[in-house]
Amino acid sequence: MKKTKNSKLKIIPLGGLEQIGMNITAFEYEDSIIVVDCGLSFPEDDMLGIDLVIPDVTYLKNNLDRVKGFFITHGHEDHIGAIPYVLKEVNVPVYATKLTNGIIEHKLREHNMLTKVKRKVVKYGQHINLGCFRVEFIRTNHSIADAAALAIYSPVGTVVHTGDFKVDYTPVFGDPIDLQRFGEIGKKGVLALMCDSTNAERPGYTNSEKTVGKTFDNIFADHVNSRIIVATFASNVDRVQQIINSAYKYGRKVVVEGRSMVNIITIAAELGYLNIPDKTLIDIEELKNYPDEQTVLITTGSQGESMAALSRMSANLHKKITIQPGDTVIFSSSPIPGNEKAVSRVINELSRKGADVIFQDTHVSGHACQEDIKLIYSLVKPQYAIPVHGEYKHLKAQAKIAAELGIDKKDIFILSSGDVLELDAESAEVTGEVPVGDVMVDGLGVGDVGNIVLRDRQHLAEDGIIIVVLTLEGSSGQVLAGPDIVTRGFVYVRGSESLMDEARKVLDDTVCYCMDKNITDWGKIKNEIKDSLGDFVWKKTKRRPMIMPIIMEV
């Protein structure tokens, strides 16, 4: 790797800072760009009708000839969810471990892109050379198997990116995190550490995933006479494995419910990351052949999502499963910030139906707490610290840890999405910014819904719409029919006849005024209608519905 004079490494986060989700970071050196992760985030409450939010990759599109490839740390939506959308525009090879690649392939197949995108399965310890960069995959633990940290070797030094990680000495599947390799890389000198901040506010160590298995065992032993329903994240394959282990031990059949859950379990079982004993898994249709106390349901919906299987069960909307008194429902996840209300609503509904709901000690985090973060810093000994993956408060909490460990405050960088950090062994500074933002996905439309459309949706949701229909004669401009009023989401028309009659009178007056003044320009007529009707409605109701005049010519 040759180094030219004055060239610096640029680190450009295109998403994933200021929020949990949508992780994507570009690394640039001279004419080479590599990208780490390509995630989505889920819509905020005010994004009405939006399904997903993906990062704006204008910067990558503008530098397409320099982008060499995507390196993916693990198979969670906030790290891989945007791949099918982004690769339609930035089609370069994708490098990932075996399970991560399996999940990505499933996504690409759904988008008919499997043959168009080059994929490479990478093993731990393997090095990939691309342009000016060499990238090594390092084994870590997380709440999905096959997670990796990346050592990114550039001509000006090494950057270690942890991905999402925890330190688990007794993982359910595979080996513990390769701390030795972190130490070896640290000994050789590390320019910067980009470390997961999700749990940086939490003191202590993160418990091993195995501890949840013991809790499940105890719950299964205590509830031998009831049906057990467990809600967890679809992607937490190790959690599903432990539920299956307990079910098998206590002679129960297992049903998997929820589309994303079925998809991931199928992929994990095919690739050998999930060991399901023969005849343990049954189809949902076969449930009726077994007594309740011999069955376990593993389902999605632990975050209270309205369309997920558990929420549909709690609201009596599920076609095949009805919650009965005596059912035991286990929430095996903690609410993601912002979902607390939805989760407690589902818990209340389940309890009202007589179910016994358990949510204590049935979950451990997949992210490193403070002591684990300190361990990584102590092994890697970076010159610069760049906290990643988290809201501002999480990044701040990690910056504090780095400072406590002796890293100079001026060498700790809390970046915003879009910042360009230029660094080498002598110095590091933010030198500019690139365009970033949220691209909204609504149905099949990607990016065709922006702030203006959302503002209209908000307006319609809050105040409704009034449509005014008017027919004019082409030659003379005389009114032939109307003005007629159609309303939606404004007032209940049957109870407001007098208001509607008055509104019609206002419109008649306005149209007569336009005729008298010989106003023939449709735009002007529409504005007059909007203004007069808008003022009238505001006076009478203190509401501002959207007013849409439609003029037809005969």
ABEGO torsion letter per residue (X at the ends): XBBBBGBBBBBBBAEGBGBBEGBBBBBBBEABBBBBEBBBBBBBAABBGBABBBBBAAAAAAAAAABAEBBBABABAAAAAAAAAAAAABBBBBBBBAAAAAAAAAAAAAAGAAAABBBBBBBBGBBBBBEABBBBBBBBBBABBGBBBBBBBBAAEBBBBAEBBBBBABBABEBBBBAAAAAAAAAAEBABBBBBAAAAABBEBBBBAAAAAAAAAAAAAABAABBBBBBBBAABAAAAAAAAAAAAAAGBBBBBBEAAAAAAAAAAAAAGABBBBBGABBBAAAAAABBAAABBBBBBGAAGBAABAAAAAAAGABAABBBBBGBBBBBBBBBBBGAAAAAAAAAAAAAAAGBBBBABGABBBABBBAAAAAAAAAAAGBABBBBBGEBAAAAAAAAAAAAAAGBBAAABBBBBBGBBBBBBAABBBBAEBBBBEBBBBBEABBGABBAAAAAAAAAAAAAEBBBBBBBBBAAAGBBABOBBBBBBGABBAAAAAAAAAAAAAAAAAAAAAAAAAGBABAAAAAAAAAAAAAAAAAAAAGBBBBBBBBBBBX
